[in-house]
Amino acid sequence: MSPAERVVYVAYNVIWWVPVVLTVAGVLSFRAGSIGFLAVSGVRAALNAYRVNVLPAAAAQRFPLRSP
């Protein structure tokens, strides 16, 4: 994995936690945090479905937008 792919991989996984952390910290309301978390989770689910169902196995392993 190249350094750029690694940065995208880490950022992709950190962004998933942002709505949760901001809600717990009191920066976002519960409603806004829930909507943000739902939106980010929806994008992650769509990208995961693409990776699993469309990409060949070798390309899926190199796909930077995946969970650890």
C-alpha positions as CSV (number, residue, x, y, z in Angstrom):
1,M,0.0,0.0,0.0
2,S,1.4,3.3,-1.0
3,P,1.7,6.2,1.4
4,A,-1.2,8.1,-0.3
5,E,-3.4,5.0,-0.1
6,R,-2.5,4.6,3.6
7,V,-3.5,8.2,4.3
8,V,-6.9,7.7,2.5
9,Y,-7.4,4.4,4.4
10,V,-6.7,6.0,7.8
11,A,-8.8,9.1,7.0
12,Y,-11.7,6.9,5.8
13,N,-11.7,5.0,9.1
14,V,-11.3,8.1,11.3
15,I,-14.1,10.0,9.6
16,W,-16.5,7.2,10.6
17,W,-15.9,8.1,14.3
18,V,-16.2,11.9,13.9
19,P,-20.0,12.1,14.4
20,V,-19.8,9.8,17.4
21,V,-17.0,11.7,19.1
22,L,-18.6,15.1,18.4
23,T,-21.9,14.0,19.8
24,V,-20.3,12.6,23.0
25,A,-18.3,15.8,23.4
26,G,-21.4,17.8,23.1
27,V,-20.5,19.7,19.9
28,L,-23.3,18.1,18.0
29,S,-26.8,17.4,19.1
30,F,-27.9,13.8,19.4
31,R,-30.1,14.2,16.3
32,A,-27.3,15.8,14.2
33,G,-24.8,13.1,15.4
34,S,-27.2,10.3,14.5
35,I,-27.9,11.7,11.1
36,G,-24.1,12.2,10.5
37,F,-23.4,8.7,11.7
38,L,-26.1,7.3,9.5
39,A,-24.8,9.2,6.4
40,V,-21.2,8.1,6.9
41,S,-22.3,4.5,7.6
42,G,-24.5,4.5,4.4
43,V,-21.5,5.6,2.3
44,R,-19.3,3.0,4.0
45,A,-22.0,0.3,3.3
46,A,-22.2,1.3,-0.3
47,L,-18.5,1.3,-0.8
48,N,-18.2,-2.1,1.0
49,A,-20.9,-3.6,-1.3
50,Y,-19.0,-2.3,-4.3
51,R,-15.7,-3.8,-3.0
52,V,-17.2,-7.2,-2.2
53,N,-19.5,-7.6,-5.2
54,V,-17.8,-5.7,-8.1
55,L,-14.1,-5.7,-7.6
56,P,-11.9,-8.8,-8.3
57,A,-10.2,-10.2,-5.2
58,A,-6.8,-8.6,-6.0
59,A,-8.3,-5.2,-6.6
60,A,-10.4,-5.5,-3.5
61,Q,-7.3,-6.0,-1.3
62,R,-5.8,-2.8,-2.7
63,F,-9.0,-0.7,-2.5
64,P,-8.2,2.0,0.0
65,L,-11.8,2.7,1.2
66,R,-12.2,-0.4,3.3
67,S,-12.5,-1.2,7.0
68,P,-9.6,-2.9,8.8
